[in-house]
């Protein structure tokens, strides 16, 4: 199995929407929450950055272990989350860019056989690394939409 060109392109470019999403926002908008929103835009961005670290570890595990069980990631259960949640926006964005570059580099190094390796998700079952990357990109897109919603509310 190989990584589809569309997935590789999204991995390389999906975060390029951030300058557009964050353009012209008012002061305080990145920390704004509504009664119905769990996280602010800043917290959604911090979650994306932290999840890059988690996903890089998942790639390592799938490459090195036989069908590892990869539990659902919940920030609330992550002992590292409070540290990420406290970061200012410029630091979050800097870390997000650096971790994305690392993820793109790791993805470029994976062989066809490695893209076919399986990690087990508690809800979705056996997923190849290609499917895990699609899951990652869809999850990221959801949080990017949340960022847009929070800064425009």
C-alpha angles and dihedrals in degrees: 000000000000131000109264114242090239091056092048090050092050091048090053098041113022094096091052086088091072098088089053093046092049098040116122098357118158125248112281094017093116091060096040118122129182125212089260099044120091095198139024122238089261091053091049089053091047089050090053091050093048091046089057088063091048092048093049088055090049091054089051092050095048090049093049106031133058108251097326119201107242109196123217111277115235118176090210089062095044114101088205094054098085090057091051092043090058096054120112117242097256091054092046091051092046092051092044091055092047094047091047090053089051091049092049089050093049091048092051090055097053117108124223089257092052092051086057095053116114133236120183120235116199093229105025099038124211112013127178118227088257089057091045089054091050089050089050093050093047091048089050092049090053091054092046088055088050089053090053091047095048096048092047098046 
